[in-house]
Amino acid sequence: MEVKKTMQAVKILVVDDEAPIRDMLRMALELRDFEVLEAGDTRQAYQQVVDNSPHLVLLDWMLPGGSGVQFLQRLRKEDLTKQLPVIMVTAKHDEDNKVQGLEIGADDYVTKPFVPKELIARINAVLRRSGTLTPDAIITVDGLKLDIACHQVSIDEHVVEIGPTEFKMLAFFMSHPERVYTRSQLLDHVWGGNVYIEERTVDVHIRRLRKALEPSQPDQFNYADLIQTVRGAGYRFSVKAAG
């Protein structure tokens, strides 16, 4: 038993306080079939990261509410975002600035003005290195299929009734198998960083998710068993126990 994934549009978060630059980048990226998210400051940028899980960030150096460097440092300190690819896009040409950006964790550094074709090539190179050039739209584990585009879950070709929160939780689990996540981390990635609810709410939705995945026929595999409780830590989605 293994997790199989198929392709969807790659999500690029453009973080720049100048709307004309965001517009230019959005048009260039959408022509290459990227899905574009936008943010004008670090607060909006973090919200986009938490709520929409971009596959790469194009990050301006100078931003309201905190510099791009400070934002990058924050991403690199947090477990769930420390591997998120980031390309600094800035008007700063000083070699020391470039070195600083790369030393704190930027995957590449592009100075303005730039040619969109070159930027696209750099984006593709970083995505290839990070292994996220072809993210998931349909994820399957044997007879269990989750279709993100259609917002549908099925088991052995039969559609499963599942709530929107349980769907988001299953999508997150299936996209990140074999890793343990705390209740706090699940709250951030499933509900979003701007929602304040008790961590025990996660347990309620875990129970609902397991219920939805229980077999409808006696001879069916129980996919609810793949949602595992890790005592004292949190939860994980694991196919190894069934392997």
Order of alpha helices (4+ residues) and beta strands (2+ residues): beta-beta-alpha-beta-alpha-beta-alpha-beta-alpha-beta-alpha-beta-beta-beta-beta-alpha-alpha-alpha-beta-beta
